[in-house]
Amino acid sequence: MKQYLMSVHMVEGAQVPSPEVIGQMYADVDEFNAKLQAEGAWVFAGGLHPADTATVVRIQDGELLTTDGPFAETKEQLGGFWVIKAPDLDAALTWAADATRACQAPVEVRPFQDEAAD
């Protein structure tokens, strides 16, 4: 089966949901994760701290440089992700529909590159 990244995007500065809504979102995501696991589609998942906690590491002019903050200067940042197994894109999109309902945020679906044959 092919693997897909389902990434959750958060909008910086958006209104923070109430504690009750956040609690329901966590419960819904836990239920979604359990369904992924039960159906054999689960590979890995995780939520991320806000983008302002990021550190970017790069080589610039031959020197190692580290900078605070996210790599991309944008209001939308990666908030979490799932790596799933699905037979095709349509199946991955079906999972993403459930994911976006659970986390109440946009979910982008992208296939992993095929591994090179040995």
N, CA, C and O of each residue as an XYZ file, in Angstrom:
472
protein
N       0.838     -1.192      0.000
C       0.000      0.000      0.000
C       0.873      1.243      0.000
O       1.972      1.241      0.554
N       0.397      2.260     -0.600
C       1.104      3.540     -0.665
C       0.925      4.288      0.658
O      -0.085      4.119      1.341
N       1.897      5.104      1.010
C       1.777      5.936      2.209
C       1.463      7.371      1.801
O       1.931      7.866      0.776
N       0.656      8.021      2.636
C       0.240      9.396      2.411
C       0.470     10.208      3.678
O       0.304      9.711      4.792
N       0.851     11.458      3.489
C       0.939     12.417      4.579
C      -0.358     13.209      4.590
O      -0.746     13.803      3.584
N      -1.019     13.212      5.730
C      -2.184     14.080      5.908
C      -1.749     15.140      6.916
O      -1.599     14.857      8.105
N      -1.551     16.346      6.435
C      -1.045     17.414      7.291
C      -2.170     18.371      7.662
O      -3.010     18.733      6.838
N      -2.158     18.765      8.925
C      -3.165     19.677      9.467
C      -2.556     21.065      9.502
O      -1.459     21.258     10.025
N      -3.267     22.028      8.946
C      -2.759     23.391      8.896
C      -3.549     24.285      9.840
O      -4.779     24.273      9.853
N      -2.820     25.050     10.618
C      -3.407     25.982     11.562
C      -3.132     27.404     11.074
O      -2.081     27.683     10.498
N      -4.080     28.286     11.312
C      -3.936     29.674     10.887
C      -3.514     30.513     12.082
O      -4.244     30.627     13.067
N      -2.317     31.105     11.980
C      -1.783     31.942     13.050
C      -2.713     33.124     13.291
O      -3.143     33.785     12.345
N      -3.019     33.386     14.541
C      -3.860     34.517     14.895
C      -5.345     34.231     14.829
O      -6.160     35.095     15.154
N      -5.711     33.013     14.406
C      -7.130     32.660     14.369
C      -7.660     32.554     15.789
O      -6.907     32.295     16.728
N      -8.954     32.755     15.938
C      -9.575     32.674     17.259
C      -9.367     31.278     17.838
O      -9.613     30.277     17.165
N      -8.919     31.216     19.073
C      -8.694     29.953     19.754
C     -10.048     29.419     20.226
O     -10.818     30.143     20.857
N     -10.337     28.146     19.918
C     -11.611     27.587     20.363
C     -11.696     27.534     21.888
O     -10.680     27.591     22.580
N     -12.900     27.426     22.388
C     -13.118     27.319     23.833
C     -12.537     26.002     24.337
O     -12.345     25.070     23.556
N     -12.255     25.920     25.640
C     -11.750     24.659     26.206
C     -12.682     23.476     25.928
O     -12.214     22.354     25.738
N     -13.974     23.715     25.905
C     -14.927     22.635     25.633
C     -14.758     22.127     24.192
O     -14.761     20.920     23.949
N     -14.610     23.058     23.246
C     -14.437     22.682     21.848
C     -13.105     21.957     21.664
O     -13.038     20.952     20.956
N     -12.057     22.457     22.292
C     -10.742     21.798     22.202
C     -10.828     20.385     22.766
O     -10.287     19.446     22.181
N     -11.504     20.232     23.895
C     -11.671     18.902     24.490
C     -12.388     17.956     23.549
O     -12.013     16.789     23.432
N     -13.417     18.449     22.876
C     -14.150     17.617     21.915
C     -13.276     17.266     20.721
O     -13.323     16.142     20.222
N     -12.471     18.235     20.259
C     -11.556     17.974     19.143
C     -10.575     16.870     19.516
O     -10.348     15.955     18.725
N      -9.989     16.943     20.715
C      -9.051     15.906     21.152
C      -9.733     14.548     21.218
O      -9.161     13.541     20.801
N     -10.951     14.518     21.741
C     -11.695     13.252     21.820
C     -11.979     12.712     20.413
O     -11.837     11.515     20.163
N     -12.376     13.594     19.506
C     -12.669     13.174     18.130
C     -11.409     12.666     17.422
O     -11.468     11.686     16.680
N     -10.281     13.323     17.647
C      -9.025     12.880     17.033
C      -8.607     11.540     17.629
O      -8.150     10.662     16.896
N      -8.751     11.363     18.932
C      -8.434     10.070     19.548
C      -9.283      8.954     18.934
O      -8.778      7.865     18.660
N     -10.559      9.227     18.722
C     -11.461      8.244     18.109
C     -11.035      7.961     16.665
O     -11.030      6.809     16.230
N     -10.683      9.007     15.933
C     -10.214      8.835     14.564
C      -8.932      8.002     14.531
O      -8.793      7.105     13.700
N      -7.995      8.300     15.435
C      -6.740      7.542     15.498
C      -7.013      6.062     15.770
O      -6.391      5.191     15.162
N      -7.937      5.783     16.678
C      -8.284      4.398     16.997
C      -8.858      3.687     15.767
O      -8.566      2.513     15.539
N      -9.674      4.395     14.974
C     -10.243      3.818     13.755
C      -9.140      3.528     12.731
O      -9.131      2.468     12.105
N      -8.212      4.475     12.565
C      -7.079      4.240     11.662
C      -6.313      2.985     12.078
O      -5.966      2.155     11.237
N      -6.054      2.851     13.372
C      -5.303      1.705     13.879
C      -6.077      0.408     13.682
O      -5.511     -0.596     13.251
N      -7.367      0.429     13.996
C      -8.192     -0.773     13.881
C      -8.285     -1.257     12.430
O      -8.366     -2.461     12.183
N      -8.273     -0.336     11.481
C      -8.409     -0.701     10.071
C      -7.068     -0.882      9.363
O      -7.033     -1.102      8.152
N      -5.954     -0.791     10.113
C      -4.641     -1.053      9.543
C      -4.078      0.062      8.686
O      -3.126     -0.161      7.938
N      -4.641      1.257      8.776
C      -4.156      2.385      7.971
C      -3.136      3.237      8.723
O      -2.438      4.040      8.104
N      -3.036      3.082     10.033
C      -2.158      3.886     10.886
C      -0.695      3.563     10.629
O      -0.315      2.393     10.590
N       0.117      4.576     10.455
C       1.569      4.432     10.450
C       2.140      5.256     11.601
O       2.867      4.731     12.444
N       1.806      6.559     11.635
C       2.353      7.452     12.656
C       1.570      8.746     12.620
O       1.039      9.121     11.575
N       1.489      9.431     13.742
C       0.824     10.731     13.793
C       1.409     11.555     14.921
O       2.030     11.016     15.837
N       1.209     12.865     14.855
C       1.668     13.723     15.937
C       1.170     15.146     15.774
O       0.982     15.636     14.660
N       0.962     15.796     16.901
C       0.636     17.211     16.923
C       1.901     17.995     17.213
O       2.826     17.484     17.845
N       1.941     19.216     16.760
C       3.134     20.044     16.915
C       2.852     21.262     17.787
O       1.728     21.762     17.828
N       3.881     21.731     18.481
C       3.787     22.996     19.199
C       3.668     24.120     18.166
O       3.935     23.892     16.986
N       3.277     25.316     18.581
C       3.124     26.428     17.629
C       4.408     26.699     16.848
O       5.510     26.406     17.312
N       4.243     27.262     15.661
C       5.366     27.512     14.755
C       6.420     28.431     15.358
O       7.587     28.359     14.972
N       6.033     29.295     16.297
C       7.031     30.205     16.870
C       8.010     29.488     17.792
O       8.951     30.113     18.281
N       7.815     28.188     18.043
C       8.771     27.405     18.834
C       9.810     26.723     17.950
O      10.717     26.061     18.454
N       9.683     26.882     16.636
C      10.566     26.199     15.687
C      11.956     26.826     15.659
O      12.136     28.006     15.960
N      12.927     26.004     15.291
C      14.280     26.462     14.996
C      14.637     25.928     13.619
O      14.446     24.744     13.343
N      15.150     26.785     12.761
C      15.531     26.408     11.406
C      17.048     26.271     11.353
O      17.779     27.155     11.801
N      17.511     25.156     10.800
C      18.944     24.888     10.655
C      19.244     24.834      9.162
O      18.565     24.128      8.417
N      20.257     25.578      8.723
C      20.607     25.615      7.296
C      22.093     25.909      7.133
O      22.770     26.342      8.066
N      22.572     25.662      5.932
C      23.930     26.048      5.550
C      23.796     27.302      4.683
O      23.075     27.305      3.685
N      24.496     28.359      5.074
C      24.473     29.598      4.301
C      25.906     30.074      4.156
O      26.603     30.280      5.150
N      26.347     30.247      2.917
C      27.728     30.648      2.622
C      28.727     29.715      3.293
O      29.762     30.153      3.795
N      28.403     28.414      3.295
C      29.295     27.410      3.859
C      29.287     27.325      5.371
O      30.019     26.513      5.936
N      28.496     28.126      6.040
C      28.437     28.140      7.499
C      27.089     27.602      7.981
O      26.060     27.803      7.335
N      27.109     26.922      9.116
C      25.885     26.439      9.744
C      25.203     27.613     10.431
O      25.819     28.333     11.216
N      23.938     27.792     10.130
C      23.182     28.906     10.677
C      21.898     28.374     11.294
O      21.193     27.583     10.667
N      21.586     28.796     12.513
C      20.312     28.458     13.134
C      19.566     29.752     13.418
O      20.148     30.735     13.879
N      18.278     29.735     13.138
C      17.442     30.908     13.384
C      16.169     30.483     14.083
O      15.695     29.364     13.888
N      15.616     31.360     14.889
C      14.364     31.100     15.574
C      13.202     31.285     14.618
O      13.276     32.031     13.643
N      12.129     30.582     14.931
C      10.885     30.780     14.201
C      10.724     29.825     13.048
O      11.641     29.076     12.710
N       9.566     29.856     12.452
C       9.295     28.917     11.362
C      10.110     29.249     10.122
O      10.558     30.381      9.938
N      10.291     28.243      9.276
C      11.018     28.424      8.022
C      10.264     29.378      7.104
O      10.849     30.301      6.537
N       8.964     29.147      6.964
C       8.161     29.972      6.052
C       7.507     31.116      6.816
O       6.950     30.916      7.895
N       7.580     32.289      6.259
C       6.913     33.454      6.835
C       5.496     33.503      6.278
O       5.239     34.133      5.252
N       4.598     32.843      6.955
C       3.222     32.744      6.498
C       2.295     32.611      7.690
O       2.738     32.224      8.771
N       1.037     32.919      7.521
C       0.076     32.807      8.607
C      -0.390     31.371      8.809
O      -0.833     31.015      9.901
N      -0.295     30.537      7.769
C      -0.688     29.134      7.894
C       0.552     28.294      8.119
O       1.517     28.376      7.360
N       0.522     27.490      9.162
C       1.657     26.652      9.524
C       1.177     25.235      9.796
O       0.005     25.010     10.095
N       2.087     24.293      9.689
C       1.793     22.904     10.001
C       1.509     22.769     11.493
O       2.309     23.192     12.328
N       0.369     22.178     11.818
C      -0.012     22.022     13.220
C       0.072     20.589     13.705
O       0.170     20.342     14.907
N       0.034     19.648     12.786
C       0.098     18.231     13.125
C      -0.013     17.419     11.856
O      -0.154     17.972     10.765
N       0.051     16.096     11.997
C       0.049     15.264     10.798
C      -0.268     13.812     11.136
O      -0.156     13.371     12.280
N      -0.659     13.105     10.116
C      -0.760     11.648     10.144
C       0.019     11.119      8.957
O       0.040     11.750      7.900
N       0.653      9.982      9.114
C       1.168      9.201      8.001
C       0.309      7.942      7.985
O       0.247      7.200      8.966
N      -0.354      7.717      6.845
C      -1.262      6.579      6.754
C      -0.889      5.698      5.568
O      -0.135      6.105      4.684
N      -1.429      4.487      5.569
C      -1.337      3.585      4.426
C      -2.723      3.523      3.799
O      -3.721      3.358      4.501
N      -2.783      3.657      2.482
C      -4.052      3.560      1.770
C      -3.784      2.974      0.389
O      -2.708      3.174     -0.174
N      -4.751      2.256     -0.155
C      -4.531      1.637     -1.461
C      -4.415      2.637     -2.604
O      -3.782      2.349     -3.620
N      -5.030      3.823     -2.443
C      -4.978      4.823     -3.508
C      -5.374      6.187     -2.947
O      -5.750      6.309     -1.781
N      -5.283      7.208     -3.798
C      -5.576      8.571     -3.364
C      -7.027      8.711     -2.900
O      -7.300      9.400     -1.917
N      -7.947      8.067     -3.597
C      -9.352      8.173     -3.192
C      -9.560      7.687     -1.762
O     -10.290      8.310     -0.990
N      -8.922      6.579     -1.411
C      -9.029      6.061     -0.045
C      -8.393      7.033      0.949
O      -8.933      7.251      2.033
N      -7.248      7.618      0.585
C      -6.588      8.592      1.459
C      -7.468      9.823      1.658
O      -7.531     10.372      2.757
N      -8.145     10.255      0.596
C      -9.034     11.413      0.705
C     -10.241     11.110      1.594
O     -10.742     12.000      2.282
N     -10.701      9.883      1.584
C     -11.792      9.487      2.482
C     -11.332      9.588      3.931
O     -12.065     10.080      4.789
N     -10.107      9.118      4.201
C      -9.556      9.269      5.554
C      -9.418     10.746      5.909
O      -9.728     11.146      7.031
N      -8.955     11.555      4.963
C      -8.761     12.988      5.224
C     -10.082     13.682      5.550
O     -10.114     14.603      6.366
N     -11.164     13.248      4.922
C     -12.476     13.828      5.233
C     -12.831     13.581      6.698
O     -13.349     14.470      7.373
N     -12.554     12.375      7.187
C     -12.796     12.080      8.603
C     -11.839     12.870      9.489
O     -12.219     13.329     10.566
N     -10.594     13.028      9.032
C      -9.590     13.756      9.820
C      -9.973     15.218      9.981
O      -9.865     15.769     11.077
N     -10.419     15.852      8.904
C     -10.754     17.272      8.982
C     -11.975     17.498      9.871
O     -12.076     18.526     10.541
N     -12.905     16.535      9.878
C     -14.041     16.642     10.798
C     -13.567     16.520     12.244
O     -14.037     17.246     13.120
N     -12.633     15.598     12.492
C     -12.154     15.354     13.854
C     -11.368     16.536     14.410
O     -11.612     16.965     15.538
N     -10.426     17.067     13.629
C      -9.543     18.126     14.141
C     -10.070     19.522     13.862
O      -9.525     20.501     14.374
N     -11.116     19.630     13.065
C     -11.747     20.914     12.740
C     -10.764     21.910     12.123
O     -10.784     23.101     12.433
N      -9.908     21.394     11.244
C      -8.932     22.227     10.542
C      -8.709     21.628      9.156
O      -8.996     20.451      8.936
N      -8.201     22.431      8.224
C      -7.905     21.894      6.890
C      -6.855     20.786      6.956
O      -5.920     20.854      7.754
N      -7.017     19.770      6.113
C      -6.080     18.652      6.042
C      -5.624     18.505      4.589
O      -6.440     18.298      3.691
N      -4.328     18.612      4.374
C      -3.740     18.429      3.047
C      -3.264     16.984      2.922
O      -2.687     16.436      3.861
N      -3.503     16.370      1.768
C      -3.093     14.983      1.521
C      -2.039     14.976      0.421
O      -2.233     15.540     -0.656
N      -0.904     14.315      0.722
C       0.167     14.200     -0.280
C       0.754     12.810     -0.213
O       1.013     12.296      0.876
N       0.972     12.182     -1.382
C       1.607     10.861     -1.382
C       3.107     11.000     -1.156
O       3.722     11.992     -1.548
N       3.676      9.989     -0.520
C       5.128      9.921     -0.419
C       5.686      9.489     -1.774
O       5.009      8.799     -2.536
N       6.893      9.888     -2.063
C       7.552      9.443     -3.293
C       7.763      7.945     -3.198
O       8.007      7.407     -2.118
N       7.668      7.280     -4.329
C       7.941      5.852     -4.349
C       9.409      5.627     -4.059
O      10.269      6.406     -4.471
N       9.682      4.541     -3.339
C      11.077      4.210     -3.047
C      11.724      3.660     -4.306
O      11.076      2.985     -5.107
N      13.008      3.954     -4.474
C      13.740      3.443     -5.626
C      13.864      1.919     -5.534
O      14.071      1.373     -4.451
N      13.739      1.255     -6.652
C      13.885     -0.203     -6.676
C      15.337     -0.566     -6.426
O      16.246      0.133     -6.871
N      15.551     -1.670     -5.708
C      16.925     -2.131     -5.433
C      17.530     -2.810     -6.616
O      18.675     -3.255     -6.553
